[in-house]
């Protein structure tokens, strides 16, 4: 399936690929500015921040149905071999708190499912909640854009204190990218260049 090309270019590519690569071409998504998403440093604007997201999804579905041979595509996947997932984890009764809001949302669903196999997963918001969930055994803070929402994160001092106190008391934690930045002493804001206080568990500041 080709993406973001004109109809004429699609015909050229389809003929070349099917002739020379022995691959089936199912269709294409045409170039359409209405599908574009705004970008910022390090990536695109997240889906939850796109005001007309539903309209974009509806338009995309219309273009897919119009320009992709869905009957052939579905038939192709019906003929695919079954996939057996043999990798599972033991339920150890581990209760994991996962930071999830507009500041921290970069997660692979498969990782959350593996944590659910180990016990229970509860989500919390470093932006809005006042403290960590009760009786947790593990803390997971993924990536995101804490520098974009640093003013709100820094103002939530009760959450910062809750995380710092829990980590200092021995709570196991995995933090990556923006989550690791959040655990440092401070993060530089996007607008003013000012350093805003964060959890402070690790020495150093993120710029």
N, CA, C and O of each residue as an XYZ file, in Angstrom:
828
protein
N       0.855     -1.184      0.000
C       0.000      0.000      0.000
C       0.895      1.240      0.000
O       1.699      1.438      0.911
N       0.746      2.061     -1.022
C       1.545      3.281     -1.116
C       0.826      4.424     -0.404
O      -0.400      4.432     -0.287
N       1.603      5.374      0.062
C       1.041      6.463      0.852
C       1.482      7.825      0.324
O       2.633      8.015     -0.071
N       0.540      8.766      0.327
C       0.837     10.170      0.031
C       1.389     10.376     -1.382
O       2.388     11.072     -1.563
N       0.753      9.785     -2.363
C       1.188      9.934     -3.750
C      -0.014     10.259     -4.641
O      -1.167     10.102     -4.239
N       0.282     10.712     -5.845
C      -0.779     11.025     -6.806
C      -1.240      9.751     -7.506
O      -0.567      8.722     -7.447
N      -2.390      9.827     -8.168
C      -2.925      8.660     -8.869
C      -2.003      8.228    -10.003
O      -1.786      7.033    -10.203
N      -1.459      9.189    -10.747
C      -0.565      8.853    -11.851
C       0.697      8.163    -11.381
O       1.150      7.197    -11.995
N       1.270      8.659    -10.286
C       2.490      8.053     -9.754
C       2.184      6.668     -9.197
O       3.016      5.765     -9.286
N       1.000      6.497     -8.625
C       0.603      5.190     -8.109
C       0.578      4.151     -9.222
O       1.096      3.048     -9.048
N      -0.006      4.483    -10.341
C      -0.067      3.537    -11.458
C       1.326      3.125    -11.905
O       1.565      1.960    -12.221
N       2.239      4.080    -11.931
C       3.622      3.791    -12.321
C       4.284      2.853    -11.321
O       4.925      1.877    -11.710
N       4.129      3.146    -10.038
C       4.743      2.321     -9.001
C       4.123      0.933     -8.946
O       4.837     -0.056     -8.780
N       2.825      0.848     -9.080
C       2.131     -0.439     -9.030
C       2.645     -1.372    -10.124
O       2.935     -2.540     -9.864
N       2.756     -0.860    -11.332
C       3.233     -1.682    -12.447
C       4.664     -2.136    -12.213
O       5.002     -3.290    -12.474
N       5.504     -1.233    -11.723
C       6.914     -1.563    -11.507
C       7.089     -2.587    -10.394
O       7.869     -3.529    -10.536
N       6.373     -2.413     -9.292
C       6.521     -3.311     -8.148
C       5.986     -4.703     -8.468
O       6.639     -5.700     -8.158
N       4.820     -4.783     -9.076
C       4.243     -6.096     -9.364
C       5.045     -6.836    -10.430
O       5.071     -8.067    -10.444
N       5.694     -6.100    -11.312
C       6.483     -6.744    -12.358
C       7.843     -7.186    -11.854
O       8.305     -8.276    -12.192
N       8.490     -6.356    -11.052
C       9.886     -6.603    -10.689
C      10.095     -7.156     -9.281
O      11.152     -7.721     -9.000
N       9.129     -7.008     -8.404
C       9.329     -7.397     -7.005
C       8.489     -8.599     -6.586
O       8.631     -9.091     -5.467
N       7.625     -9.071     -7.463
C       6.755    -10.205     -7.159
C       5.925     -9.951     -5.898
O       5.754    -10.841     -5.065
N       5.410     -8.720     -5.771
C       4.577     -8.337     -4.639
C       3.223     -7.861     -5.134
O       3.114     -7.261     -6.204
N       2.196     -8.133     -4.348
C       0.862     -7.674     -4.678
C       0.668     -6.256     -4.152
O       0.930     -5.996     -2.978
N       0.221     -5.351     -4.985
C      -0.086     -3.983     -4.571
C      -1.598     -3.858     -4.389
O      -2.365     -4.136     -5.311
N      -2.018     -3.442     -3.201
C      -3.444     -3.389     -2.878
C      -4.073     -2.019     -3.120
O      -5.297     -1.909     -3.191
N      -3.266     -0.989     -3.245
C      -3.819      0.341     -3.469
C      -2.926      1.419     -2.898
O      -1.734      1.208     -2.670
N      -3.519      2.579     -2.669
C      -2.728      3.710     -2.174
C      -3.611      4.709     -1.426
O      -4.832      4.726     -1.577
N      -2.959      5.533     -0.622
C      -3.612      6.670      0.028
C      -3.156      7.922     -0.712
O      -1.964      8.229     -0.714
N      -4.067      8.644     -1.336
C      -3.657      9.822     -2.114
C      -3.194     10.975     -1.231
O      -3.558     11.069     -0.058
N      -2.399     11.833     -1.810
C      -1.953     13.031     -1.108
C      -3.160     13.936     -0.848
O      -3.907     14.269     -1.769
N      -3.340     14.327      0.407
C      -4.485     15.162      0.774
C      -4.105     16.002      1.992
O      -3.870     15.459      3.071
N      -4.045     17.301      1.825
C      -3.622     18.193      2.900
C      -4.553     18.130      4.111
O      -4.149     18.480      5.220
N      -5.782     17.692      3.907
C      -6.724     17.613      5.024
C      -6.335     16.541      6.040
O      -6.836     16.535      7.165
N      -5.444     15.638      5.640
C      -4.996     14.583      6.544
C      -3.746     14.969      7.326
O      -3.321     14.228      8.212
N      -3.159     16.106      7.015
C      -1.893     16.486      7.639
C      -2.083     16.790      9.123
O      -3.129     17.283      9.545
N      -1.049     16.485      9.901
C      -1.033     16.766     11.332
C       0.059     17.779     11.624
O       1.119     17.760     11.000
N      -0.203     18.654     12.566
C       0.810     19.625     12.946
C       1.968     18.913     13.636
O       1.799     17.847     14.228
N       3.141     19.523     13.547
C       4.317     18.938     14.179
C       4.940     19.923     15.154
O       4.685     21.126     15.104
N       5.760     19.382     16.038
C       6.549     20.212     16.939
C       7.883     19.507     17.133
O       8.138     18.489     16.491
N       8.723     20.020     17.990
C      10.029     19.398     18.166
C       9.861     17.935     18.571
O       8.991     17.609     19.379
N      10.660     17.087     18.032
C      10.704     15.655     18.348
C       9.510     14.864     17.847
O       9.383     13.685     18.179
N       8.624     15.472     17.057
C       7.540     14.648     16.533
C       6.279     15.418     16.213
O       6.284     16.641     16.077
N       5.194     14.662     16.096
C       3.899     15.221     15.737
C       3.100     15.615     16.973
O       3.371     15.160     18.084
N       2.110     16.471     16.750
C       1.135     16.746     17.800
C       0.403     15.442     18.113
O       0.020     14.717     17.195
N       0.203     15.135     19.392
C      -0.442     13.884     19.771
C      -1.926     13.895     19.418
O      -2.555     14.949     19.327
N      -2.460     12.705     19.224
C      -3.843     12.574     18.762
C      -4.839     13.260     19.688
O      -5.812     13.849     19.217
N      -4.613     13.195     20.989
C      -5.562     13.787     21.939
C      -5.574     15.317     21.864
O      -6.453     15.960     22.438
N      -4.600     15.899     21.157
C      -4.540     17.353     21.009
C      -5.093     17.828     19.670
O      -5.148     19.033     19.422
N      -5.503     16.904     18.802
C      -6.028     17.269     17.486
C      -7.534     17.478     17.599
O      -8.277     16.531     17.857
N      -7.980     18.705     17.409
C      -9.388     19.033     17.624
C     -10.316     18.326     16.641
O     -11.393     17.871     17.026
N      -9.911     18.231     15.377
C     -10.773     17.608     14.360
C     -10.327     16.188     14.036
O     -10.395     15.752     12.886
N      -9.869     15.471     15.062
C      -9.342     14.124     14.851
C     -10.378     13.197     14.227
O     -10.060     12.458     13.295
N     -11.608     13.222     14.724
C     -12.646     12.327     14.200
C     -12.927     12.601     12.729
O     -13.172     11.676     11.954
N     -12.891     13.871     12.348
C     -13.108     14.217     10.942
C     -11.982     13.689     10.069
O     -12.216     13.217      8.957
N     -10.755     13.771     10.581
C      -9.609     13.256      9.831
C      -9.695     11.737      9.676
O      -9.387     11.196      8.614
N     -10.113     11.060     10.734
C     -10.255      9.603     10.681
C     -11.336      9.213      9.681
O     -11.165      8.267      8.912
N     -12.445      9.940      9.694
C     -13.533      9.667      8.756
C     -13.073      9.868      7.316
O     -13.385      9.057      6.444
N     -12.334     10.944      7.065
C     -11.816     11.203      5.724
C     -10.852     10.111      5.292
O     -10.889      9.657      4.149
N      -9.989      9.693      6.210
C      -9.022      8.640      5.895
C      -9.733      7.339      5.547
O      -9.328      6.639      4.619
N     -10.787      7.013      6.284
C     -11.528      5.781      5.998
C     -12.175      5.844      4.619
O     -12.220      4.845      3.901
N     -12.674      7.019      4.252
C     -13.272      7.177      2.923
C     -12.229      6.974      1.824
O     -12.503      6.329      0.812
N     -11.045      7.524      2.029
C      -9.981      7.381      1.033
C      -9.494      5.936      0.938
O      -9.159      5.455     -0.145
N      -9.458      5.252      2.078
C      -9.049      3.842      2.082
C     -10.039      2.999      1.286
O      -9.637      2.206      0.434
N     -11.319      3.165      1.557
C     -12.341      2.379      0.860
C     -12.373      2.678     -0.634
O     -12.702      1.808     -1.440
N     -12.037      3.891     -0.995
C     -12.084      4.292     -2.398
C     -10.863      3.831     -3.179
O     -10.971      3.520     -4.365
N      -9.698      3.781     -2.528
C      -8.454      3.585     -3.273
C      -7.696      2.306     -2.942
O      -6.641      2.046     -3.521
N      -8.219      1.507     -2.021
C      -7.554      0.252     -1.658
C      -8.520     -0.905     -1.864
O      -9.691     -0.821     -1.495
N      -8.025     -1.979     -2.453
C      -8.837     -3.168     -2.701
C      -8.982     -3.940     -1.390
O      -8.195     -4.844     -1.110
N      -9.988     -3.583     -0.586
C     -10.147     -4.182      0.733
C     -10.518     -5.655      0.656
O     -10.088     -6.440      1.501
N     -11.299     -6.042     -0.330
C     -11.660     -7.454     -0.471
C     -10.421     -8.305     -0.696
O     -10.272     -9.368     -0.092
N      -9.543     -7.844     -1.556
C      -8.309     -8.570     -1.819
C      -7.406     -8.566     -0.592
O      -6.757     -9.568     -0.291
N      -7.364     -7.444      0.112
C      -6.523     -7.336      1.304
C      -6.993     -8.295      2.394
O      -6.177     -8.979      3.012
N      -8.299     -8.348      2.633
C      -8.839     -9.252      3.648
C      -8.629    -10.707      3.265
O      -8.344    -11.543      4.122
N      -8.766    -11.010      1.994
C      -8.529    -12.368      1.523
C      -7.079    -12.762      1.740
O      -6.786    -13.894      2.124
N      -6.186    -11.836      1.498
C      -4.757    -12.097      1.685
C      -4.457    -12.463      3.130
O      -3.704    -13.403      3.384
N      -5.039    -11.729      4.088
C      -4.755    -11.990      5.493
C      -5.447    -13.254      5.989
O      -4.971    -13.880      6.936
N      -6.543    -13.638      5.380
C      -7.186    -14.891      5.765
C      -6.298    -16.078      5.445
O      -6.385    -17.125      6.087
N      -5.452    -15.908      4.460
C      -4.567    -16.990      4.053
C      -3.246    -16.980      4.809
O      -2.401    -17.850      4.599
N      -3.067    -15.999      5.688
C      -1.834    -15.912      6.465
C      -1.832    -16.982      7.550
O      -2.893    -17.324      8.072
N      -0.670    -17.516      7.900
C      -0.601    -18.550      8.938
C      -0.971    -17.987     10.303
O      -0.741    -16.810     10.579
N      -1.546    -18.831     11.154
C      -1.893    -18.418     12.505
C      -0.635    -18.101     13.298
O       0.406    -18.734     13.116
N      -0.744    -17.112     14.179
C       0.388    -16.724     15.018
C       0.096    -17.119     16.456
O      -0.905    -16.701     17.038
N       0.977    -17.924     17.017
C       0.816    -18.368     18.391
C       1.753    -17.568     19.293
O       2.973    -17.643     19.152
N       1.182    -16.814     20.207
C       1.978    -16.053     21.162
C       2.255    -16.934     22.373
O       1.370    -17.174     23.195
N       3.479    -17.408     22.471
C       3.832    -18.325     23.548
C       4.547    -17.621     24.695
O       4.936    -18.262     25.672
N       4.722    -16.311     24.583
C       5.454    -15.588     25.625
C       4.473    -14.964     26.610
O       3.762    -14.016     26.278
N       4.444    -15.497     27.808
C       3.562    -14.969     28.843
C       4.320    -14.875     30.162
O       5.287    -15.603     30.387
N       3.878    -13.981     31.023
C       4.505    -13.798     32.322
C       3.607    -14.342     33.420
O       2.389    -14.418     33.266
N       4.222    -14.716     34.521
C       3.487    -15.265     35.661
C       2.815    -14.146     36.450
O       3.404    -13.087     36.665
N       1.590    -14.386     36.874
C       0.880    -13.432     37.722
C       1.481    -13.491     39.125
O       1.284    -14.463     39.855
N       2.211    -12.447     39.490
C       2.864    -12.396     40.794
C       2.169    -11.421     41.741
O       2.687    -11.114     42.815
N       1.010    -10.943     41.343
C       0.288    -10.016     42.199
C       0.923     -8.644     42.290
O       0.735     -7.933     43.277
N       1.678     -8.267     41.262
C       2.351     -6.966     41.261
C       1.385     -5.882     40.792
O       0.780     -5.992     39.725
N       1.251     -4.854     41.586
C       0.392     -3.720     41.233
C       1.269     -2.598     40.686
O       2.104     -2.044     41.400
N       1.070     -2.273     39.417
C       1.900     -1.284     38.732
C       1.119     -0.003     38.479
O       0.005     -0.037     37.957
N       1.707      1.116     38.848
C       1.127      2.428     38.547
C       1.793      2.969     37.287
O       3.019      3.051     37.215
N       0.990      3.336     36.299
C       1.502      3.847     35.025
C       1.073      5.300     34.856
O      -0.119      5.608     34.890
N       2.042      6.190     34.674
C       1.739      7.605     34.433
C       1.146      7.759     33.039
O       1.762      7.361     32.051
N      -0.042      8.332     32.957
C      -0.696      8.445     31.649
C      -1.582      9.686     31.594
O      -2.645      9.728     32.214
N      -1.146     10.677     30.861
C      -1.935     11.874     30.572
C      -1.303     12.554     29.368
O      -0.497     11.935     28.674
N      -1.643     13.805     29.101
C      -1.116     14.457     27.905
C       0.381     14.739     28.002
O       1.013     15.017     26.983
N       0.961     14.676     29.191
C       2.403     14.868     29.349
C       3.182     13.571     29.176
O       4.340     13.594     28.760
N       2.556     12.442     29.491
C       3.215     11.132     29.393
C       2.270     10.146     28.713
O       1.310      9.675     29.323
N       2.541      9.842     27.471
C       1.615      8.954     26.743
C       2.308      8.058     25.726
O       1.639      7.412     24.919
N       3.638      8.008     25.750
C       4.352      7.185     24.771
C       4.519      5.767     25.321
O       5.503      5.469     25.999
N       3.565      4.909     25.027
C       3.601      3.528     25.513
C       3.266      2.561     24.393
O       2.456      2.860     23.516
N       3.900      1.399     24.433
C       3.498      0.293     23.572
C       2.453     -0.522     24.333
O       2.681     -0.920     25.475
N       1.323     -0.765     23.704
C       0.240     -1.487     24.359
C       0.701     -2.864     24.826
O       0.245     -3.351     25.861
N       1.597     -3.494     24.074
C       2.081     -4.828     24.445
C       2.772     -4.816     25.814
O       2.641     -5.767     26.585
N       3.503     -3.744     26.111
C       4.178     -3.657     27.408
C       3.172     -3.540     28.549
O       3.360     -4.124     29.616
N       2.107     -2.782     28.317
C       1.061     -2.665     29.338
C       0.397     -4.022     29.559
O       0.094     -4.389     30.695
N       0.171     -4.763     28.483
C      -0.457     -6.078     28.600
C       0.430     -7.044     29.378
O      -0.076     -7.856     30.152
N       1.747     -6.968     29.183
C       2.662     -7.822     29.943
C       2.619     -7.471     31.429
O       2.659     -8.358     32.281
N       2.539     -6.186     31.735
C       2.424     -5.777     33.137
C       1.107     -6.253     33.742
O       1.053     -6.595     34.923
N       0.047     -6.275     32.937
C      -1.247     -6.776     33.412
C      -1.174     -8.264     33.713
O      -1.844     -8.741     34.629
N      -0.368     -9.005     32.954
C      -0.203    -10.432     33.231
C       0.495    -10.649     34.571
O       0.281    -11.667     35.229
N       1.332     -9.686     34.973
C       2.058     -9.808     36.241
C       1.185     -9.474     37.444
O       1.558     -9.755     38.584
N       0.028     -8.878     37.192
C      -0.848     -8.498     38.299
C      -1.884     -7.482     37.867
O      -2.753     -7.782     37.048
N      -1.792     -6.288     38.411
C      -2.780     -5.236     38.148
C      -2.083     -3.971     37.678
O      -1.010     -3.629     38.175
N      -2.686     -3.278     36.724
C      -2.179     -1.992     36.242
C      -3.196     -0.905     36.576
O      -4.380     -1.031     36.263
N      -2.725      0.154     37.209
C      -3.575      1.314     37.489
C      -2.913      2.544     36.866
O      -1.697      2.713     36.956
N      -3.703      3.383     36.247
C      -3.175      4.582     35.602
C      -3.394      5.797     36.506
O      -4.371      5.875     37.251
N      -2.467      6.729     36.416
C      -2.607      7.974     37.173
C      -2.063      9.127     36.343
O      -1.337      8.917     35.372
N      -2.415     10.332     36.729
C      -1.993     11.527     36.003
C      -1.052     12.374     36.850
O      -1.469     12.912     37.875
N       0.215     12.505     36.440
C       1.128     13.410     37.145
C       0.675     14.865     37.068
O       1.090     15.688     37.885
N      -0.165     15.181     36.100
C      -0.670     16.544     35.958
C      -1.807     16.851     36.928
O      -1.849     17.937     37.507
N      -2.726     15.906     37.111
C      -3.964     16.199     37.835
C      -4.093     15.516     39.196
O      -4.681     16.088     40.114
N      -3.557     14.306     39.342
C      -3.700     13.602     40.616
C      -2.759     14.190     41.663
O      -1.729     14.775     41.327
N      -3.120     14.031     42.924
C      -2.340     14.622     44.004
C      -1.259     13.695     44.546
O      -0.297     14.152     45.163
N      -1.414     12.400     44.317
C      -0.418     11.459     44.822
C      -0.485     10.169     44.015
O      -1.403      9.969     43.219
N       0.489      9.305     44.227
C       0.495      8.012     43.552
C      -0.657      7.144     44.056
O      -1.130      7.333     45.177
N      -1.113      6.192     43.234
C      -2.129      5.242     43.704
C      -1.617      4.474     44.924
O      -0.409      4.325     45.108
N      -2.524      3.999     45.739
C      -2.149      3.303     46.966
C      -1.703      1.869     46.699
O      -2.133      1.234     45.736
N      -0.839      1.383     47.565
C      -0.428     -0.032     47.609
C       0.156     -0.522     46.286
O      -0.158     -1.626     45.843
N       0.999      0.286     45.656
C       1.632     -0.143     44.404
C       3.001     -0.753     44.687
O       3.660     -0.411     45.668
N       3.414     -1.664     43.807
C       4.716     -2.313     43.924
C       5.713     -1.830     42.882
O       6.918     -2.048     43.009
N       5.193     -1.169     41.846
C       6.060     -0.782     40.735
C       5.510      0.480     40.079
O       4.298      0.655     39.957
N       6.417      1.352     39.662
C       6.039      2.610     39.014
C       6.646      2.657     37.615
O       7.838      2.403     37.441
N       5.826      2.982     36.624
C       6.274      3.065     35.235
C       5.911      4.448     34.698
O       4.736      4.807     34.611
N       6.944      5.221     34.337
C       6.733      6.547     33.751
C       7.363      6.549     32.366
O       8.587      6.539     32.232
N       6.531      6.561     31.349
C       7.020      6.485     29.979
C       7.398      7.840     29.412
O       7.496      8.833     30.134
N       7.606      7.858     28.114
C       7.984      9.087     27.440
C       6.795      9.983     27.178
O       5.645      9.616     27.420
N       7.097     11.156     26.682
C       6.051     12.119     26.372
C       6.650     13.489     26.141
O       7.753     13.625     25.611
N       5.908     14.493     26.544
C       6.367     15.873     26.386
C       6.271     16.630     27.708
O       5.525     17.606     27.795
N       7.008     16.206     28.741
C       6.934     16.938     30.011
C       7.399     18.383     29.886
O       6.937     19.252     30.625
N       8.318     18.642     28.945
C       8.803     20.012     28.774
C       7.725     20.947     28.237
O       7.773     22.155     28.469
N       6.751     20.387     27.520
C       5.654     21.201     26.991
C       4.659     21.564     28.095
O       4.083     22.653     28.092
N       4.468     20.649     29.028
C       3.491     20.852     30.103
C       4.184     21.049     31.457
O       3.618     20.746     32.507
N       5.412     21.558     31.409
C       6.227     21.611     32.619
C       5.652     22.545     33.684
O       5.833     22.292     34.875
N       4.968     23.608     33.286
C       4.402     24.521     34.282
C       3.377     23.809     35.152
O       3.393     23.935     36.376
N       2.477     23.052     34.504
C       1.462     22.318     35.267
C       2.088     21.213     36.106
O       1.693     20.996     37.251
N       3.067     20.513     35.534
C       3.733     19.441     36.277
C       4.442     19.991     37.508
O       4.384     19.400     38.586
N       5.109     21.123     37.338
C       5.865     21.717     38.437
C       4.952     22.257     39.535
O       5.317     22.250     40.711
N       3.764     22.723     39.147
C       2.817     23.259     40.137
C       2.208     22.171     41.016
O       1.766     22.439     42.133
N       2.187     20.931     40.499
C       1.582     19.834     41.259
C       2.591     19.287     42.267
O       3.090     18.171     42.120
N       2.880     20.084     43.283
C       3.932     19.746     44.237
C       3.602     18.500     45.057
O       4.504     17.755     45.439
N       2.332     18.270     45.329
C       1.977     17.089     46.120
C       2.324     15.806     45.375
O       2.745     14.831     45.998
N       2.154     15.787     44.040
C       2.535     14.615     43.257
C       4.053     14.468     43.216
O       4.574     13.360     43.350
N       4.762     15.575     43.033
C       6.228     15.522     43.026
C       6.741     14.946     44.337
O       7.629     14.094     44.340
N       6.185     15.407     45.447
C       6.605     14.918     46.760
C       6.240     13.453     46.950
O       7.007     12.689     47.535
N       5.072     13.062     46.457
C       4.623     11.677     46.595
C       5.565     10.722     45.869
O       5.939      9.680     46.406
N       5.945     11.086     44.646
C       6.845     10.228     43.872
C       8.227     10.185     44.512
O       8.813      9.110     44.648
N       8.751     11.336     44.904
C      10.084     11.392     45.515
C      10.132     10.562     46.794
O      11.069      9.795     47.016
N       9.122     10.724     47.622
C       9.072      9.987     48.884
C       8.987      8.485     48.643
O       9.648      7.706     49.331
N       8.177      8.075     47.669
C       8.009      6.645     47.388
C       9.294      6.036     46.842
O       9.684      4.942     47.248
N       9.951      6.738     45.926
C      11.205      6.231     45.370
C      12.290      6.177     46.442
O      13.071      5.228     46.496
N      12.333      7.185     47.282
C      13.330      7.218     48.355
C      13.096      6.109     49.371
O      14.019      5.692     50.072
N      11.851      5.634     49.446
C      11.514      4.547     50.374
C      11.712      3.174     49.747
O      11.463      2.153     50.388
N      12.164      3.147     48.479
C      12.495      1.876     47.851
C      11.537      1.374     46.797
O      11.680      0.240     46.342
N      10.559      2.178     46.386
C       9.634      1.736     45.338
C      10.389      1.489     44.037
O      11.145      2.348     43.582
N      10.187      0.320     43.440
C      10.809      0.010     42.154
C      10.178      0.846     41.052
O       8.967      1.070     41.042
N      11.012      1.306     40.122
C      10.515      2.208     39.089
C      11.270      1.998     37.785
O      12.471      1.726     37.781
N      10.547      2.128     36.684
C      11.164      2.190     35.356
C      10.685      3.472     34.687
O       9.485      3.667     34.494
N      11.621      4.341     34.337
C      11.278      5.605     33.675
C      12.141      5.744     32.433
O      13.333      5.436     32.456
N      11.534      6.208     31.351
C      12.275      6.354     30.106
C      11.981      7.704     29.469
O      10.887      8.251     29.616
N      12.961      8.227     28.768
C      12.813      9.461     28.005
C      12.236     10.580     28.885
O      12.848     10.951     29.887
N      11.070     11.117     28.521
C      10.475     12.198     29.298
C      10.210     11.816     30.738
O      10.266     12.665     31.628
N       9.921     10.540     30.980
C       9.701     10.076     32.342
C      10.948     10.189     33.194
O      10.872     10.546     34.370
N      12.112      9.883     32.598
C      13.378     10.009     33.319
C      13.706     11.480     33.571
O      14.217     11.831     34.635
N      13.416     12.335     32.600
C      13.599     13.781     32.784
C      12.789     14.273     33.979
O      13.258     15.086     34.774
N      11.574     13.768     34.088
C      10.652     14.177     35.155
C      11.197     13.834     36.538
O      10.895     14.527     37.510
N      11.995     12.776     36.635
C      12.544     12.356     37.922
C      13.773     13.158     38.331
O      14.264     13.009     39.450
N      14.278     14.009     37.432
C      15.435     14.843     37.749
C      15.008     16.063     38.565
O      13.839     16.202     38.927
N      15.971     16.946     38.848
C      15.683     18.110     39.697
C      14.834     19.163     38.995
O      14.068     19.883     39.636
N      14.974     19.246     37.677
C      14.224     20.264     36.961
C      14.293     20.073     35.462
O      15.168     19.376     34.950
N      13.352     20.705     34.759
C      13.287     20.649     33.296
C      13.148     22.077     32.774
O      12.393     22.884     33.315
N      13.891     22.366     31.717
C      13.798     23.691     31.111
C      12.509     23.822     30.313
O      12.180     22.953     29.506
N      11.786     24.902     30.539
C      10.545     25.132     29.819
C      10.784     25.487     28.369
O      11.857     25.963     27.998
N       9.767     25.247     27.552
C       9.885     25.489     26.115
C       9.874     26.976     25.776
O      10.533     27.394     24.824
N       9.148     27.768     26.528
C       8.943     29.173     26.174
C       9.977     30.106     26.788
O      10.672     30.830     26.075
N      10.074     30.086     28.101
C      10.897     31.071     28.800
C      12.356     30.671     28.952
O      13.211     31.527     29.181
N      12.652     29.379     28.827
C      14.006     28.921     29.096
C      14.262     28.740     30.581
O      15.361     28.354     30.982
N      13.264     29.014     31.394
C      13.375     28.865     32.844
C      13.372     27.394     33.235
O      12.730     26.568     32.585
N      14.096     27.075     34.305
C      14.100     25.717     34.842
C      12.972     25.581     35.864
O      12.902     26.344     36.828
N      12.099     24.612     35.647
C      10.992     24.345     36.570
C      11.311     23.105     37.396
O      11.817     22.116     36.865
N      11.020     23.156     38.682
C      11.306     22.038     39.572
C      10.455     20.823     39.231
O       9.275     20.939     38.899
N      11.086     19.652     39.321
C      10.372     18.389     39.116
C      10.616     17.480     40.323
O      10.848     17.980     41.423
N      10.570     16.169     40.144
C      10.588     15.245     41.284
C      11.848     15.385     42.133
O      11.764     15.384     43.361
N      13.019     15.505     41.494
C      14.251     15.691     42.237
C      14.858     14.433     42.813
O      15.686     14.510     43.721
N      14.466     13.271     42.308
C      15.057     12.026     42.819
C      16.477     11.854     42.297
O      17.346     11.359     43.015
N      16.719     12.259     41.053
C      18.061     12.206     40.474
C      18.655     13.612     40.423
O      17.944     14.587     40.178
N      19.949     13.706     40.654
C      20.630     14.986     40.527
C      20.705     15.398     39.061
O      20.785     14.548     38.174
N      20.679     16.692     38.816
C      20.813     17.182     37.452
C      19.517     17.748     36.910
O      18.432     17.513     37.442
N      19.665     18.499     35.839
C      18.513     19.129     35.189
C      18.492     18.760     33.711
O      19.533     18.471     33.122
N      17.311     18.771     33.120
C      17.137     18.407     31.710
C      16.917     19.672     30.888
O      16.068     20.502     31.212
N      17.703     19.802     29.809
C      17.603     20.976     28.938
C      17.129     20.574     27.546
O      16.984     21.429     26.672
